[in-house]
Amino acid sequence: MPFIKEILDYGSLSIVGLEKNTGKTECLNYILGRLPLDKIKVGVSSIGIDGEKTDQVTRSSKPEIFLREGIFFTTSEKHYRQRKILSELVSVSDEHTSLGRLVTARAITAGKVMLSGPPATASLRRWINESKKDFGIDLCIIDGALSRLSPASPAVSESMVLATGAALSLTQGDLVNKTLFVVKLLDLGVCKTPLPFELSGKEGGVWLYDSGEKLISPLFESAFTLKEKSETEIADGDILFVAGALTDRLLNRINADKHLFGMEVVVRDFTKIFASPLTFWGFVKKGGRVTVMAKSKLIAICVNPVSPRGYKMDSDSLCNEIAQKSGLPVYDIFKIDNEQWR
C-alpha cells in the first residue's frame, strides 16, 4: 500500500479538505483503517469539529470517524462524553476550549468518536510534542481544514494529504485549477533567514525586517487596514513579514511601491495566503518573492468526484488531469479499496 507506506516515513500528518464534503473524513477513515497498529502507536485529533452524523450547515449526512482498538484520540470533554466507543482515559489537559477541556484517551474497542481538538496552531504543536513524549505516539494525525475562521494551521504537521472534489467546483477545469493553486502554495520555499521571536511571535500586522542590522519596523497594522501610502517612513530592509493574511490588496500595494517590491515576503505558512491565483502569480511573474516559515510534505491528493447535490464528474478524467499537472499520486476515495494509484 504505497499510500500508507509513505505516511509511515513521517511523525505527523494532516488531512486537509479544500471544501466541505470533499471526502476528508473518508480519507481519514481509510488511513486509520490501514495503519499497522501492531508496529506503531497512532494518535488523532482535529482542527474544529469532525465526526458529526449531520452537517450543521447543509443538514446533509456525514461519515462518522471510526477508530480501531489501540488508537489514541484527543477531543473536548463534551464530545468525549458522546463517544460510541469503550476507551481508557489517559489525560485531561488544563487547556480549555469552548467545548471544555481537552481529553486524551486510548480506544479499547473499535468504535465511533467526534473530534474537537486543539483550537490554535500553538496548541496543535503542544499536542504533537506531548503526545510523542507522554504516550510514545509515533504518528500524530490532524483532521484539518482550510478556513479563514480557524486560527489553527494544518501546516504544523510534517506531511499532508489534500482532499478535493466536486464540492469545490462543478467544472472540472476550475476544480483542477483551484486544487493546483493550493498544491503550488504548499510547495513554496521556506525562508532561509531565521526570524527573531519578537517578529515571528507577532499576532498581526505587516513588518519590515533588516536581517543585517536585526532591526524590526512596523509598516501596517494589517493587510486589511493599509492605506495607499504608508504613514511610516520605509526603512531599509530585506524582508517583509506578514503576520496575518496575505491578500490581493496587500500584494497590489507591495507591487506598486518601489521601496517594497523586491523584498522577500514571508508568511507563516500556505494557509495564510488568501490572494487570488491571478494576483498571486502576477506578483511572482513580475519578480516578487513569497516564502513561508513552515511547510509540509504533500504526499497525495484524494478526490471525491460527487458533489453534495449528487452531481458526478468523470473520476478517471479528473484524477488523471490533476495527477499529470501536479506530479502527485491522485486517488478517487470512492474507489479506495482498489488500491490503484495514478
Summary of the structure (lengths in Angstrom):
residues: 342
radius of gyration: 21.0
end to end distance: 13.1
largest distance: 63.2
contacts: 1149
relative contact order: 0.15
helix: 29%
strand: 30%
